[in-house]
Every structure is written in structure tokens, then in C-alpha cells.
Amino acid sequence: MMITWRSIVLYAIGGLVIAGLVWAFSFNSIERADFTFCNGAEIKTVDPAIVTGQPEGRVIWAIFEGLCSWHPKTLEPVPGVAERWKVSEDGLTYTFYLRDNALWTDGTPVVADDFYYSFRRMLHPETASEYAYELWYIDGAERYTTGRVEPGDPVEVELLEKPNDALPFARGKIIYGRLVDVEPAAEDGEPVYIVEVDGKRRRFQKPAAGSDTPADSEAENYAWILYDFRRVGIEVTGPREIRFHLKHPVPYFVNLLGFYPMSPVNRRCVETYGYPAWTKPENIVTNGPFMLEERRIRDRIRLVKNPLYWDADNVHLQTIDVLAVESAITGLNLFLTGDADWIPTVPNELVRDLMESHPESFRRAPYMVVEYYLLNCQRPPLDNPEVRRALAQALNKQEIVDRLLKTGQQPAYSLVPPGIGQYIDYTPPQCLPYDPVAARRRLEATDFREVLGNRRLELLYNTLESHQAIAELIQSQWKRSLNVDVRLQNQDWARYLASRREGAFDIARAGWIADYLDPNTFLEMFTTGNPNNHSRWSNPEYDRLIVEAQQESDTALRLKKYEQAEAILMDEMPIIPIFFGVTRNMVRPEVRGFYDNMLDVHPLKYIEIDKTP
């Protein structure tokens, strides 16, 4: 039977009449933008240093611009604020030269000091950036973020008092010196840091809980004692020239600087208003092709063209609406009724129908993404690798992709997608295949049921129909194969991210899109202490292999070490890979400048609408 767009719309909006009326009211209250797209969940923030999600990334890439950006077709780095760069022969030094016509939206120039400030802010432990580790390739950066200092180290001491001319939210006054010694803390106290400053020794101590003054009467209170940032390998060598000194060669370093967390922020704006007020539309100062004009929580973000952007002549859209739409069915409804020009996903149950009825709009393409489940390795009984292996072996991943996904997704038996082999010579090691009998036998050989007792395992996922459907099928598979009862729990995007960070879960749905085309983007996050290692798993041999791979200049040896590391990951199973994804965008035929690529990144700068009749 031929399926018409009208029949699909009727299916999609069935049971959603009230939601449709709400959206209709919302659209009628604001003039239609040149381009409108559904962005998934309500974004957390537009602060580049803090965010980690794809919905936030789409907005940040539109309103900010880093030293470089990515070509929308090839994903190769192209000039951004930096008009050019050069790399030393040994691959350790990168120098970027900023263009002289790059401006902030307040009309002031974007200069090297803006990037220096932004990278320092991102690396500062108080910012708690989950992507700070991506800059740890820079000499001294990791020591600054982790706050690890030892006697003899050059340090900076941030005092509680601020410089006389400081803006309201500026950091405290900083003095520089050499750490001489650290006196251990007394009971219920804080350690004393002895720092030599200008030839004199000064004592610093934080007050104990419940007190306003240090216990040591000779000690000064302070905010932070960190490795001296002036010794970190980021150097401003001119008003429009910034240089990076790396610990070892990193072949994808320039690509990394095009990633949205590496965007600069305006220091005066941040220090005038503080977080989160500086990100409000009435306060924010940005430097990208678009500006943040309005934000309606749980509705939309309105972007407008930035007339001061250095390449404004090649930005075609005047206005963009970014809709906060979690429901794939609601998004499809908006697309099919003409109220959205792009939706990044569609309901699983309608995929095949839409591919047949809307071939001119449905965009399916290979995608460097993996969907997986995190297992909290600090929560018994999931601290037992045999339990984790049993849960993994009991999953029929082929059933998941055949019954629910239906768009060419592939069952995942590794963390790194095999598609990376199109770019480099890497073969991901495989985890255990589906074998419910062996899984049941493996589980019964452990003390799983005794340790679990009367409670049930909980499976956490962020609210989305497709996540729920997968969770329900996996729940039934574990019950059928292992006689294990699992309780499902869904949370909105912000609460779900917080639960993962806090370790408040047994099993949690997760997904990872490559930040660049290298195995490191997937494997590095499971090293000990990595902010994105929400599994809490730790393996010294894995850590060693990742570090050695990062420092290896021989490509073949480097990739071999990554393969060895992934083999450990797939043996101990702190995660269960579920499937490798494909893109499922729907884009109106008149949209130009939207290109399929392996990272599903679509810079809004290049989008235009063909108005030819």
C-alpha cells in the first residue's frame, strides 16, 4: 500500500493533540524564522567550557567560533578566527595567527589573550569542564587542572581578595612563588602550604569546616593553590598570535581545536555577570556567525545573523529557530506540517515508511557513533567483571536493531565503530557474542543474587521514545535469558547527566559521537579519573597503554596499543556496546549547504534556503 505524507502525519500526531496546540500557539506568537530545526532536549547552557551534549554543540558552533572550524563535507580543519597556522617539524609546537577582522558582538577585536583566558578558564578545576582533559596534550595542562603540586613546583596562589580594578566576577588576586613544603593536616584540619614568594616564606591554609579563619594563626586564607599557569604550554606571542607546546605529537590537534568546547568566551562579559547570567541573551557577547537573540525555556532559541562576523557576506540565513523538542513524534509532526526544516531523528517505527514516502528528505548516512550501556563498577554486584560479562552476553543486539531501529544500524561488539577503518588502519577488538546459555551459566557461578538481595537493578535513560523502547526490550531479554528483573528509570536530560556524574545509577544508557576521527576519542574517556568515565572503572594496564599510544609517533605502533587497550575494555566490560548508529536526518529539499558526514555535524553558517519556484 502506498503511504502518503498525510497518513504519516495522522499517525504521528495521534494522541498528541494537546501538544500540537501548545506548539501552534508558540509558533503564532513569533515570526517564522528563515530556518527552523528540532534540537532534542532543552539545552543545559551555552557556556562552551561546561557543555558535553550534541544539542548544546549545535548552538555553540553557531554563536561562537574557535581558532579553526570543520569543513562541512570532509571534516578537515579550515580557518576560523585563525587565518592560518604552522606546525614545527617535531610536531610539538603549533602557532596560530589570528585574522585582524575577527570581532566580538560588542565590536571589540578577538585577540590571542581571549583564547589564553578561555583555555585557562576551561582548564581551571573550579570550572569542572568535562572536556578539560582534551587539552591535557598541552605541556603542564593536566597538572593545572588536577591541582597536583609538589615541593619545588612553581605555583600560583589565588587569594580571596580581588585586584582593585577587578570586575564583579573576576578571579581573586594571584601571587606567584615556589612551593617549599606541605605540612600534613591535623585532625579535622587542613594542610598548610609553605610558599616562597619574592624570597619570603608564606603559609597558606584553608579554614576547617565551620570556621572562618585558618587554624594556623600564622597562615593566610586562600582560594586555590595550583601549578603556575604561566608554565603551561600556552603562550601569547603577539596580539594576534598564540602558540601551543605539546607533551608529544598529536596528529589530530588542529581538528581538536575546532571542537565546540574550544570556543573562546569574552572575559569582560564573563567577569561582569558571572555564570550563568553571562549566557543570557541580554548579556552574552559572542564571536560566531550568529547571535543569541532570545531564549524561551522549553520552547526555542532564536538566533540572528551577526553583522560583525568576519565572513558575514557568506552567511545566508538571517534568523534561525532552535526548538527544544524531545519527542521524535512531535518533531516529525512539525517537519511534515512545514513548521520545521530539519529534524535530526525520526520515530523508529516510521523509519521505513518515511524512507519510501520521503526519499527526497530522508538522509541516512554512516555515523561515527556508538550507543552503549554504562555499568557502575563501584556498585555491587556490578563490581564483579563476571556479572558484567554475563549481562553483556545475554543481550541479543541483532534483535534490537532488527525490531526497533530498522535503518541500517549494526550490532556493536566493540566501543570504537568499525567505520573508523575507512580513515586509519584500525581493527576494533570484539567483546563476547550473544550466548544466553553461557551467560546464564556465567551469572549463576557468581554471588550475584546474594549480593543483590531483594533490590532490583535499575536501568537509567534520558527521556526519549527510542531510548525507552530499547530499554524495555533489553529488560525483557535479561528477564528471559538470566531471570534478572530490572527496573527502568527515565530522567530529563539535565537530571540524567547529573545522575551519571554523581554515580547515582546501576546501569545507564550512554552514547558517544567521535570528537575527531581517531580511536583516542572513544578510548581515552575510560582512563582512570577521566571526567567522562562515569562507569568508575579503573585498570592500570589500560591507562598505561592509552598514555603510551598518545605518546607514540609511529602510527602503526600507536594504533596497536589502542587495540590492546580496547581488548582489555571489551574483556572487563565496564560498558556494554549496543549498536553503531547511522544518521536519520530529515531535511526539506529546498535546504542547501547541509552535507552528510561521519560526525553528523552541520554548521549553520553554510545553510541556505533555495527559493527557486
Order of alpha helices (4+ residues) and beta strands (2+ residues): alpha-alpha-beta-alpha-beta-beta-beta-beta-alpha-alpha-beta-beta-beta-beta-beta-beta-beta-alpha-alpha-beta-beta-beta-alpha-beta-alpha-beta-alpha-alpha-beta-alpha-alpha-beta-alpha-beta-alpha-beta-alpha-alpha-alpha-beta-beta-beta
